[in-house]
Amino acid sequence: MGRIPDRGVEHGTATFDRKCREPIVRTYRDFMHALLLTFAATLGFVLAGCDGKETLLEVETADGEVEVQRDRESGDVDVEVVD
């Protein structure tokens, strides 16, 4: 693809060249994309790693379900019954 011929953009008495402005905008946009991607990845890892429980037993029936979980750090056992 060909480039559009460069023409200056007049603002007041000064003329700003597009070649000087484009990389700054592209660099800023790329920086913001990288920052948001890093934030999203970090948030995903934090939320995925917060649960320190393991499921020992999970039973689903037509009448309800039973789930038994054990905390990995303290060893406490939680039993959840849903009707």
trRosetta pair geometry for C-beta under 8 A, 3 or more apart (Angstrom, degrees):
i j d omega theta_ij theta_ji phi_ij phi_ji
3 6 7.7 -2 139 -47 119 82
6 17 7.0 25 172 -165 124 90
6 18 5.6 -152 -143 48 92 112
6 19 6.1 -6 -129 -38 146 101
7 18 7.4 47 61 -9 48 124
8 15 4.1 20 165 177 141 114
8 16 6.7 144 -163 67 85 34
8 17 5.7 -52 -108 -93 83 57
8 18 7.5 -157 -113 -16 34 79
9 15 7.1 147 67 -160 37 66
9 16 5.4 -28 63 65 92 89
9 18 6.5 91 -15 -63 108 85
9 21 8.0 -27 30 7 131 151
10 14 7.8 159 -152 89 57 40
10 15 5.4 -35 -99 -103 65 79
11 14 6.0 -20 71 70 83 85
11 15 7.6 143 24 -106 69 30
11 16 6.1 10 15 -1 118 112
16 20 6.6 -115 -176 66 81 120
16 21 6.1 58 152 -44 118 123
17 20 4.7 84 73 4 94 104
17 21 7.2 177 91 -5 51 88
18 21 5.7 -65 -145 43 39 104
18 22 5.7 44 163 -33 76 107
19 22 6.4 -45 -135 24 25 112
19 23 7.8 18 172 -9 54 101
20 23 7.7 -69 -168 32 25 97
20 24 7.5 15 150 -11 58 115
21 24 5.9 -67 -160 37 41 112
21 25 6.3 31 155 -16 77 109
22 25 6.0 -63 -150 38 31 105
22 26 6.1 24 159 -14 69 111
23 26 5.5 -57 -139 44 33 110
23 27 5.7 36 160 -23 69 108
24 27 5.8 -54 -143 37 26 110
24 28 6.3 25 156 -17 62 108
25 28 5.8 -55 -146 38 29 110
25 29 6.2 29 155 -18 65 108
26 29 5.7 -54 -144 38 30 111
26 30 6.2 29 156 -17 65 107
27 30 5.8 -54 -144 39 29 110
27 31 6.2 32 154 -22 63 107
28 31 5.6 -54 -148 35 30 114
28 32 6.4 28 154 -17 64 105
29 32 5.8 -54 -148 37 30 109
29 33 6.4 32 153 -19 64 105
30 33 5.7 -52 -146 36 32 112
30 34 6.3 32 155 -18 65 106
31 34 5.8 -56 -148 38 29 110
31 35 6.2 30 153 -20 65 108
32 35 5.5 -52 -143 37 32 113
32 36 6.2 30 158 -16 66 106
33 36 6.0 -56 -145 39 29 107
33 37 6.2 28 156 -18 64 109
34 37 5.7 -55 -144 39 29 112
34 38 6.3 31 155 -20 64 107
35 38 5.8 -54 -148 36 28 111
35 39 6.4 29 153 -19 63 107
36 39 5.6 -53 -146 37 33 113
36 40 6.2 32 156 -19 66 106
37 40 5.8 -53 -144 37 30 109
37 41 6.3 28 157 -17 64 107
38 41 5.9 -56 -145 38 29 109
38 42 6.2 28 157 -18 64 109
39 42 5.8 -57 -146 38 27 110
39 43 6.2 28 156 -18 64 109
40 43 5.8 -55 -146 38 29 112
40 44 6.4 32 154 -21 63 106
41 44 5.7 -54 -150 35 31 113
41 45 6.5 27 155 -16 65 105
42 45 5.9 -56 -149 38 31 108
42 46 6.3 30 154 -19 66 108
43 46 5.7 -55 -144 37 31 111
43 47 6.2 24 160 -13 66 108
44 47 6.1 -59 -144 41 27 104
44 48 6.1 21 160 -15 64 113
45 48 5.9 -59 -141 41 28 108
45 49 6.0 11 164 -8 65 117
46 49 6.2 -70 -143 45 23 100
46 50 6.5 42 157 -49 62 101
47 50 6.0 -37 -148 0 31 119
48 51 8.0 -66 178 21 33 96
52 71 6.1 42 107 -158 97 74
52 72 4.9 -113 169 36 87 105
52 73 5.6 10 149 -13 145 103
53 69 4.4 29 170 170 126 121
53 70 6.5 155 -155 76 77 33
53 71 5.4 -45 -97 -95 82 52
53 72 6.8 -158 -100 -15 26 83
53 78 7.4 -30 -138 28 143 122
54 69 6.7 162 79 -155 32 75
54 70 5.7 -19 59 60 84 87
54 72 6.1 81 -13 -66 102 97
55 58 5.5 -1 175 -39 130 112
55 67 6.6 -55 -139 -167 106 97
55 68 7.3 107 -164 78 62 54
55 69 5.4 -43 -100 -99 54 82
56 68 4.6 -55 65 104 104 103
56 69 6.6 170 6 -107 84 24
56 70 5.4 65 -39 -13 119 107
56 77 7.5 -23 9 -135 146 104
57 66 7.1 -11 119 114 106 98
57 67 7.1 176 94 -149 63 36
57 68 4.2 29 47 36 96 114
58 65 7.2 5 -174 180 76 111
58 66 7.4 -179 -145 91 36 56
58 67 4.9 11 -111 -113 80 81
58 68 7.5 -141 -63 28 51 65
59 65 6.3 176 92 -153 55 66
59 66 4.7 8 52 51 102 94
59 67 7.8 -160 27 -70 59 48
60 65 4.4 -14 -107 -105 64 112
61 64 6.3 11 61 54 92 48
61 65 6.7 170 22 -84 64 55
63 83 7.1 -43 157 -149 74 70
64 81 6.6 36 146 179 136 79
64 82 5.4 -177 -166 95 95 56
64 83 4.4 -51 -93 -119 131 37
65 81 7.6 178 90 -150 46 46
65 82 5.1 2 54 55 86 101
66 79 7.0 -15 -168 -170 94 91
66 80 7.3 155 -157 83 46 54
66 81 5.4 -9 -106 -104 77 75
66 82 7.9 -166 -74 24 35 68
67 79 7.5 158 83 -156 49 45
67 80 4.6 -11 60 59 97 102
67 82 7.8 24 2 -1 104 103
68 77 6.5 -5 -172 -174 95 102
68 78 7.3 164 -153 84 47 51
68 79 5.3 -11 -104 -105 78 74
68 80 7.8 -170 -75 22 34 69
69 77 7.3 161 85 -155 42 55
69 78 4.9 -10 61 58 93 99
69 80 7.4 20 4 -1 105 108
70 75 6.6 -18 -175 -155 104 41
70 76 7.2 165 -153 85 58 39
70 77 5.2 -24 -99 -101 78 72
70 78 7.7 -176 -81 19 30 71
71 74 4.8 9 100 48 130 89
71 75 6.4 -43 73 12 84 13
71 76 4.6 24 22 50 122 85
71 77 7.8 -128 9 -68 77 30
71 78 7.5 76 -35 -13 90 103
